[in-house]
Structures are given as structure tokens and as C-alpha cells.
């Protein structure tokens, strides 16, 4: 089979297309023919080996998982004898970040706990855009943020992969949602139901007067002091992505702020969870959530896809389609 191999940390140029053996599923695994995958922030961490602390999980000197890629959408080709949930022919989607990665390939042997049945009505390309980004949005809002109906919620960095899901999921919980993005992305936020939109190129966020119950920082470089001014006295800020400085402030200041006052500041990392895949699939089938896709690349063009994603301006998700022809 064809697969993208990453044998050392570095730039997108270290990603190589290779022919390798098709994996054989173990008793508790299914073999999935992959139709599409997608890129997430974690893929950049695995590529660069930065921040350095991540190497203790992913390999100190070189990646211990040679085939990158977490999100997956495809068809079950073979099921191990202990598999209970899936059978050959089932259309599935899932998150391989907790089971060795490996979605940037034509096939993957996957634990059944990493998969769920694809939402009805979605193409493989659309389904591949969902797992990690939607789970990040869901877990940060529901589990970390304890979102409630009627709350005022701000999504800073609302037009990217996680952000577009966060806006829609927050709305599904009955929140009043404000999305922050650049001018060119206002139309996207309006199309997915944001109640209010702030154009950060025209409005100085540090002088913003409204206050929120919950702020999700998906992208940006604002200081914790700026975010805290936009929180209600008992509000909560959750760092999901953004600058390294912002992450450092959330990790270092968060425990102190949370301990000494009513406001809470913290950071969040998504975890693979089958039940959350099923929950998001239900939201999609109910018409409450839909994936937003910016660009689609072929497997051969993954280095180019990485470069585009790393620029940080993607409108929604960047997807890898196994059936798409390489770009000229």
C-alpha cells in the first residue's frame, strides 16, 4: 500500500511517500480501507517534535509512529475475530491519535474502540474532517468548560477546524455564541449560526467591553490578562491552541488564578473517545453540526497540505483524499 512515512523530525520535506506492506489486523482490530484523512495541530507537533516535551510521548530522537495522521474515514475490509461492533462493508470514521496514528495511508489496522459508524449523509471527505477537531471542541466546552444553556460563550479563532465545530456545538447546547475571526471569515461564522461576530482586524479585543461566561481560545496571541478582562467574575478561559506564549501563560498562571479567585483559567488537550464520536455523529445527523472544509489534497501532496495548514489561515479543515489525483 501507499503511505506517508516520517522517520525524522523536521519540515514537511521529511514526509516521504512509500510503498509498504498492508497491515494485518489483530484479533481486536479492523482493517480499514482509508478514503480520506485530515490534518490537525497535533500533526504539526509530530512533524516538528515541538514543543520538545512532546517528544517524551512521541519519540525522543525520532517519531516512534512512522505513519502520521489521526483522523480517518473509510470502509471496514476485514474484522478480527474478537471485534463486536463492526463488520466488513461498514463505513466508519475515527481518531487514531490514541492507538498509534497512521491515517496517512491507504489502509490501517485499527482498534474498534477508535472508530464509530459514519454519520448518515456525509461523504468520506466530510467525515474525515470531523473526529479530532469536533472532539476537541466538544470535550473542551462540555467536559472542561461545563457549558450551560443561556451562557455567553466566546470562541476566539472561530473559523478554523476546531473553532467552526466549537461555534456549532456551543449553539447546540443553547449558548449565545460570539465568534472572533478575520474579515474574510465573517461569512463562515454567520453561516454556521454564530450570534455575534467580532472582526479582530477592525476591533481591538483588549478594549472589548462585553463579558463572557466561557471563552475558548482556539487561536490567537492575546495575553491571559486580556482574556480575563473579557470574562465575567466567575467566568472561565480554556486554552486549546494559539501561540506558545499563550499556552505557557495558561499552564503557569491558570492554577494560581483558579485557586485565588472565582475566575478559572486552564489548558486542554483532546483525548480519543468513541462515545464522543457517536455523540458528534448524532449532532451531525440532527443537522446541528456540519464540517467546514477549506481545501482537499491528495496523499502525494501531503507536504504541500502541511505547509498550507501551518500558515494558520485555513477556513475550517484541510482534508487528505486518497482518491484525489495529485495536483499538477
N, C-alpha and C positions, 0 to 999 in steps of 0.2 A: 504494500500500500504506500501511498504518498503521505509524507508527514513533514512538518516543520521541526527541525532539530536545533536546540540551543545548548551548546556544550561549554560556553563560557559567558561570563557577564560582559556587557558592553552595549554598543549602539545597535540599531536594527540590522546593521550589516552582518552581525554574527548569526542571524537566523538563516538557516540553510534548508532548502527543500531536498528531501532524500527519499529513497525507496527502502523501506524496511519491512520486516515480516509483520503480517497481520496478527494481532494478539489473539490468544485463545482464552476464552472466558473460563474462570474458575467456577466451582460449584455454586457460589453465591453471587455470581456476576452475570450480566447480559452483554452480548456483543452488539454494539450499536453501529450501524452504517450512518456516518455523520453527514448530514446535508448542509448544516450551517453551524457557525460558532460566532462568538463576538468578543470584542476587546474591552477590558475593564482596567481600572487603575492598577489592580494587582498584577496585571501582565507587565506593566512598566517596572514595577518593583522586582519581579522575577527576571526581567531582562537586564536591568542595570545592577541588581544587587544592592540597591539603595532604597531606604537608609540601611547602613551597614548592619544594624541589629537584625534586620530581616534575614540575613544570611545564616543566622543560627537556626532558623526554621527551614530555609530553602537550600542550604548548602554553603559552607564557609568559603571555599575556594572556587567552586563551580556549581551550577544548578544541579541539584540531585534529581530533579524531574526534567529529563531532557526534552520532552514534548510539551510546550506551553499550551495555554488555553484552558479556560474554566467553563464557560457557557457552552451548551451543546443542545442540538435539536436533530433528531434523526429517527431511524426505524430500527426496531429490535430485529436482528438477524438470527440470533441464537440465544437460548436461555440455559443457564446452568441448572443442574438437577435439583438444587435447593431453592431456586427462585420461585416465589409465590405470586408476585404482583404483575408480572409481565410475561408476554408470550411473543413468539416471532410474528412480525407484522404490525405490532403496536407502534404508534407514533408517540415518541417521548421527548421530553426536554429536561434539562437538569444542570447541576452545578458540580463540577469535578474538583473544585478547589480543596475539598476535604478528603479526596481519595486519589491523589497523585497527579492531578491536572491531566493534560493530554488531548484536548479537544481540537487542536490544530492538526488534524489528521483525517484520513478517510474512514478509519474505524477506531473504536475504543472499547476496551473491556471495562465495564462499569459496575460497581455495586448497585443493587437495585434501590438501596436507600438514598442514592444520589439523584434519582430520577422520579418523574411523575408523568402521567399521561398529558400530552399536549392539549392546551385549551382548544376547544372546538372553534373552527373558523379561522385559525391562524395558519399562515404559511410557515414553512421551516425557517425562512429568513426572519420573520416576525418573532417566532417562538424563541429563536436563539438570542434575541435581544433582551429577553426577559430575566433569566434566573438570578444572576448575581446582583444586578442593579436594582431590580424590584425587591429582592430580599433585603438588600441594604436599606432601602427606603422604608420598607415595612418594619423591620426589626428596630431601626433607629427611632421611628415615630411611635410605634406601638409598645415595644418592649423597653427601650431605654427612655423614651420621652413620655410614655403613659398618656398618649394623646386622647383627648376627650371631645365630645360633641360640643360645638359652640365656642371652642377656644380659638384665639387668634394665633395663627401659625405663619411664620415666615420661612421660605425656602430660599437661601442665598446661593446662587448658582443653579437656578431652577431650570435651565434649558439644556443641560447635559443629560447623560444617561440616567444617573441616579436622581437628578433633580426633576426630570419630567415624570418619573414614576412617583416621586415624593409628593408633587403637587396633586396628582390624581388620587393617590392613596389617602393623603390627608383630607381631601374632599370627601372620599368615601366614608371617612369616619365622622363627617359632619362638621369639620373645622372651617373657619373663614381663612382662606389662604392668600397670602401675598407672595408673589414670586419676584425675585430680583435677577435681572439679566441685562444684556446689552440691547441697543436699539433694534438690531436685526432679528432678535429672537422674541420680541414682544408678541408677535402674531402666534407663535407656537404656544406661549403660555395662555393666551386668550382661547386658543382652540382646544386646550385640554382642561379648561374650566377654572383657571385662576381667578379669584375675585378681584384682586388688585395686582398691578404690575409696576415695579419700580425700575426705571432705566438708570443703571449706575453710571452711565456715561454723561447723564444730564442732572442727576440728583446726588448731592453729597450725602452719603449714607451716615456719616458722622454727625450730621445736623438733622437727621430724621427725628421727628417728634413722636410718632406712634410707638406704642409699646406692645410687646407680644408675650403670650404665654409660653411659646416654644419657638426657638429659632434653630433651624437645621443648616449648618454651614457646610455646603457641599463643595463649594469652590470659592476662592477669594483670598485676600491677604489682609483683611481687617484685623485690628488688634482685639484682644479679649475685652479691653475697656470699651471699645466702640460697640461691640455686640451687647455687652452688659447694660449699656445705656438704653438700648432698644428693648431690653427685657422688662417685664413687669417685676415688681419687688419680689415675687415668688416664682418668677419665670425660669426657664431652663434653656441653656445653649448646648447643642450637641455638635461636636466637630466630626464630620465624616470625611472631608477631603479639603484640599487647599494647600497653601504654602507650608513648607517645613517649619517656618517660624510660628505660624498659626497653630500647627499641631503641637509643637513644643510648649507653647503657652497653655494650650488646653490641658496637656498632660501634667504640666508643672503647677499651674495656677488652679486647675479645676478642683482638686481635693481641698485646697485651702479655702477657696470661695464657697464651696459647698458646705464645709464644716463650720465656717464662721458666720454665715448668713442664710437667708431663705432662698436666694438665687442658687441655681445649680449649674455648673459648667463641667462638661466631660467630653471624652472622645469615644468613638465607637468603631468596632470592626465587625463586619458581617461574618456570620457563620453558616455553613451549609446546613439546610434543614428541609427535609422532604415535606413536612406538614406546611411549611411556609410556601413551598412551590404549589401545593394543592390549593392553599388559601388564595394566592395570587391568581392562579388559573380560574378560580371561581369568580373573582372580581372581573377578570377579562371576559369571561363568558356572560356575565351580567351587564357588560357594556360600561363598567365603571372605570376601567383602565385599558389603555391601549399603548403598545410600544411605538415610540417615535424613532425612526431610522434616518440617519444622515446620509451615510454612504455604504456601499457594499463593494467588497474587494474579493478577488479570487485567492485561493490558497497560495498561488505563486507570487501574489503581490502583497503578502503579509508585511514585509519590511516597509513598503510604502504606506500601508494601513497604520502601522505603528507610528511612523513619522507624523502622519496627519493627526492621529489621536493625541500624540504627545504635545501638539501645539496648544491643546486645551480649548479649542473653539468648536468642537463638534456639537451639532444641534441634535441631541438625542444620541443614539447608539451608532457605532461603527461595526458592521457585520462582515463576517467572512463566509462566503457561499462556495461550497465545494463544486457546484455545478456551473459557476460563472466562469466564462472564458477569461484568460489573463488579459490585462489591459495592453494596448499597443504601445 
